[in-house]
Amino acid sequence: MRPDTPKTPNAPQPNQPKQHKQDPRFKTAHKEAWIGVALAIFNFIWWFGFAYGLGGRPVEEYTYILGLPDWFFWSCVVGFILMSIITVVLAKFVLTDMPLDDDRAYHPNPPNFHDQKGPNS
Amino acid sequence: MNIGVLIPLIIFLIAIFAIGFIASKQMGSGGSFLQDYFLGGRELGGFVLAMTMVATYGSASSFLGGPGTAYTVGFGWALLAMTQVVTGYFVLLILGKKFAILSRRYDAVTMIDFLKARYNSPAVAILAAIAIIVFLFSAMTAQWVGGGRLIESLTGLSYTSALFIFAISVLVYVTIGGFRAVALTDAVQGAIMVVGTLILLIGVIIAGGGIPAIMQDLLNENPNLVTPFGADRSLTPAYVSSFWILVGVGVVGLPQMVVRTMSYKSSKAMHRALAIGTIVTGFIMLNMHLIGIFARPVLPGIEVGDKVIPLVALEVLPPWLAGIVLAAPMAAIMSTVDSLLLLVSSAIVKDVYLNFIKPDAPEQKVKMLSFGITGVLGIIVFLLALQPPDLLIFLNLFAFGGLEAAFIWPIVLGLYWKHGNKYGALLSMFTGIGSYIAIHFYNQEYGNLLGVHTVTLPVVLSLLAYLIGSLAVKREPFKF
């Protein structure tokens, strides 16, 4: 078999235990995906709330911050800066480092094709 | 055309060419050729990963069409454009480490490799390959036309010669350098976009006499320009919000983005990339659309939206600086085109040829074929772009939203929902593309259904299709 042919994950493997155990790294991965969903929802509410909450007033009532209309400043400028800060904090403190290659410590049933992979895979 | 403008553009083209060439020299440093050519050997660090995602995603429309519309519509369009900030972190967080781990475990080189392994179904792979080849091929041709037209308008060359220059400069480095050359040139092109937008924004603000003065001019002309509702108050909150799907979260289903989320070296690279990507995307989108809005009082009366940025750059900047700034849309188009070219080539070589025609082809043959297909594809695109057939223009309309509706659920739910299976994936892809095309025609005829962008309903329908297909036919939980 070519080294880069995708392996069929459900193919029976010689030393596969009866009870399938989930890769422990996936628990962290699932949590981080939910963080992504929560962040997008928060981002949307911030963006929508300021844009149409403040921007829905008559134009004469707008105030201007750094020359920009207040609704745009809060929704898009502050919103963007806030999201930037949050992602930096996430990257530095929240998200977990983990090896991405399969390793006996992480993969409960060591894949038998492991030694076939090239050094770059 | 001023020679001062041309010199920075020529230097830019030569530099890109050189970087691509150097990257190609690094190839073959061991490991599998396919991993190396189509995925850069999964070695991308955080900065290059962020930049290649931003640059691949940011296309002609971010630099020419979008700011041109902001010029006409006002702040409402900048609000709409800022929905794209979410792509910077969302794609990487959602597909995230699980996708990186699984694509390594399956030795997946393309998005279709992942789908094939996850659903264990040749039908899913074939349908996905056809969708990618057809839609992205036409999207690529449309971008080439844009690149040719931009060079034409900047240099005064004929369209054919302009297209030829564009094609040669992209084709050579993609063909010989593969993914690594694409990613590295993307990083440089992304940096040019950042610098270019900042210079132009400053130039426009100075030319307009400061932001408060510009704002007063806009208010005097039409107060609606500074509202979120657009110059003629036609931008409804529902319509603008639906772009959260089209250019925001839906981007997670685009094959050119998905393939990048399996190309990084380590989880550290991914963490860095999602912060850098968010900052760079937001910075570029905010600046470009503010430039479009601010250009209105500075240079009133421009009829063609795509011309706003080139004209305003030439107006407010000294020629050599305008040349640097106008390298940015060039860079945006090139960095999108190179990624699509390689992706279509990988779909043909890896997903069709190696999967279905000759799985045991020797390495040397795969190598020749990869170079060959990439080169030939480029030449075909060049010939088609000389006089784009109507069919391609038609297909290009569906390339973005159609692919999102087709792939978002098979990828995302395939990754996280163990009950997802091939019946759900097939039904979801058919429903996504089919309903996208149907609703496109409905909207063209009768106005936007429910007042939202075409992409919205197909994404909902393809979700339902995925759930129904997966649960109705056969329930067998997948073991990750």
Boltz contact constraints between the chains, C-beta under 6 A:
constraints:
  - contact:
      token1: [A, 3]
      token2: [B, 32]
      max_distance: 6.0
  - contact:
      token1: [A, 4]
      token2: [B, 32]
      max_distance: 6.0
  - contact:
      token1: [A, 4]
      token2: [B, 34]
      max_distance: 6.0
  - contact:
      token1: [A, 4]
      token2: [B, 107]
      max_distance: 6.0
  - contact:
      token1: [A, 4]
      token2: [B, 109]
      max_distance: 6.0
  - contact:
      token1: [A, 6]
      token2: [B, 106]
      max_distance: 6.0
  - contact:
      token1: [A, 6]
      token2: [B, 107]
      max_distance: 6.0
  - contact:
      token1: [A, 6]
      token2: [B, 108]
      max_distance: 6.0
  - contact:
      token1: [A, 6]
      token2: [B, 113]
      max_distance: 6.0
  - contact:
      token1: [A, 6]
      token2: [B, 116]
      max_distance: 6.0
  - contact:
      token1: [A, 6]
      token2: [B, 117]
      max_distance: 6.0
  - contact:
      token1: [A, 7]
      token2: [B, 106]
      max_distance: 6.0
  - contact:
      token1: [A, 8]
      token2: [B, 120]
      max_distance: 6.0
  - contact:
      token1: [A, 9]
      token2: [B, 117]
      max_distance: 6.0
  - contact:
      token1: [A, 20]
      token2: [B, 479]
      max_distance: 6.0
  - contact:
      token1: [A, 26]
      token2: [B, 98]
      max_distance: 6.0
  - contact:
      token1: [A, 29]
      token2: [B, 96]
      max_distance: 6.0
  - contact:
      token1: [A, 29]
      token2: [B, 97]
      max_distance: 6.0
  - contact:
      token1: [A, 29]
      token2: [B, 98]
      max_distance: 6.0
  - contact:
      token1: [A, 32]
      token2: [B, 93]
      max_distance: 6.0
  - contact:
      token1: [A, 32]
      token2: [B, 96]
      max_distance: 6.0
  - contact:
      token1: [A, 33]
      token2: [B, 94]
      max_distance: 6.0
  - contact:
      token1: [A, 33]
      token2: [B, 96]
      max_distance: 6.0
  - contact:
      token1: [A, 36]
      token2: [B, 90]
      max_distance: 6.0
  - contact:
      token1: [A, 36]
      token2: [B, 93]
      max_distance: 6.0
  - contact:
      token1: [A, 36]
      token2: [B, 94]
      max_distance: 6.0
  - contact:
      token1: [A, 40]
      token2: [B, 86]
      max_distance: 6.0
  - contact:
      token1: [A, 40]
      token2: [B, 90]
      max_distance: 6.0
  - contact:
      token1: [A, 40]
      token2: [B, 249]
      max_distance: 6.0
  - contact:
      token1: [A, 43]
      token2: [B, 86]
      max_distance: 6.0
  - contact:
      token1: [A, 51]
      token2: [B, 79]
      max_distance: 6.0
  - contact:
      token1: [A, 51]
      token2: [B, 228]
      max_distance: 6.0
  - contact:
      token1: [A, 52]
      token2: [B, 237]
      max_distance: 6.0
  - contact:
      token1: [A, 55]
      token2: [B, 227]
      max_distance: 6.0
  - contact:
      token1: [A, 55]
      token2: [B, 228]
      max_distance: 6.0
  - contact:
      token1: [A, 59]
      token2: [B, 223]
      max_distance: 6.0
  - contact:
      token1: [A, 67]
      token2: [B, 211]
      max_distance: 6.0
  - contact:
      token1: [A, 67]
      token2: [B, 212]
      max_distance: 6.0
  - contact:
      token1: [A, 67]
      token2: [B, 215]
      max_distance: 6.0
  - contact:
      token1: [A, 69]
      token2: [B, 226]
      max_distance: 6.0
  - contact:
      token1: [A, 72]
      token2: [B, 75]
      max_distance: 6.0
  - contact:
      token1: [A, 76]
      token2: [B, 82]
      max_distance: 6.0
  - contact:
      token1: [A, 80]
      token2: [B, 85]
      max_distance: 6.0
  - contact:
      token1: [A, 80]
      token2: [B, 282]
      max_distance: 6.0
  - contact:
      token1: [A, 83]
      token2: [B, 85]
      max_distance: 6.0
  - contact:
      token1: [A, 83]
      token2: [B, 278]
      max_distance: 6.0
  - contact:
      token1: [A, 84]
      token2: [B, 278]
      max_distance: 6.0
  - contact:
      token1: [A, 84]
      token2: [B, 279]
      max_distance: 6.0
  - contact:
      token1: [A, 87]
      token2: [B, 89]
      max_distance: 6.0
  - contact:
      token1: [A, 87]
      token2: [B, 274]
      max_distance: 6.0
  - contact:
      token1: [A, 87]
      token2: [B, 275]
      max_distance: 6.0
  - contact:
      token1: [A, 87]
      token2: [B, 278]
      max_distance: 6.0
  - contact:
      token1: [A, 88]
      token2: [B, 275]
      max_distance: 6.0
  - contact:
      token1: [A, 91]
      token2: [B, 271]
      max_distance: 6.0
  - contact:
      token1: [A, 91]
      token2: [B, 275]
      max_distance: 6.0
  - contact:
      token1: [A, 95]
      token2: [B, 271]
      max_distance: 6.0
  - contact:
      token1: [A, 97]
      token2: [B, 267]
      max_distance: 6.0
  - contact:
      token1: [A, 97]
      token2: [B, 268]
      max_distance: 6.0
  - contact:
      token1: [A, 98]
      token2: [B, 267]
      max_distance: 6.0
  - contact:
      token1: [A, 100]
      token2: [B, 100]
      max_distance: 6.0
  - contact:
      token1: [A, 100]
      token2: [B, 101]
      max_distance: 6.0
  - contact:
      token1: [A, 100]
      token2: [B, 104]
      max_distance: 6.0
  - contact:
      token1: [A, 101]
      token2: [B, 104]
      max_distance: 6.0
  - contact:
      token1: [A, 102]
      token2: [B, 105]
      max_distance: 6.0
  - contact:
      token1: [A, 118]
      token2: [B, 31]
      max_distance: 6.0
  - contact:
      token1: [A, 118]
      token2: [B, 32]
      max_distance: 6.0
  - contact:
      token1: [A, 119]
      token2: [B, 30]
      max_distance: 6.0
  - contact:
      token1: [A, 119]
      token2: [B, 31]
      max_distance: 6.0
  - contact:
      token1: [A, 120]
      token2: [B, 31]
      max_distance: 6.0
  - contact:
      token1: [A, 120]
      token2: [B, 35]
      max_distance: 6.0
  - contact:
      token1: [A, 120]
      token2: [B, 41]
      max_distance: 6.0
  - contact:
      token1: [A, 121]
      token2: [B, 35]
      max_distance: 6.0
  - contact:
      token1: [A, 121]
      token2: [B, 107]
      max_distance: 6.0
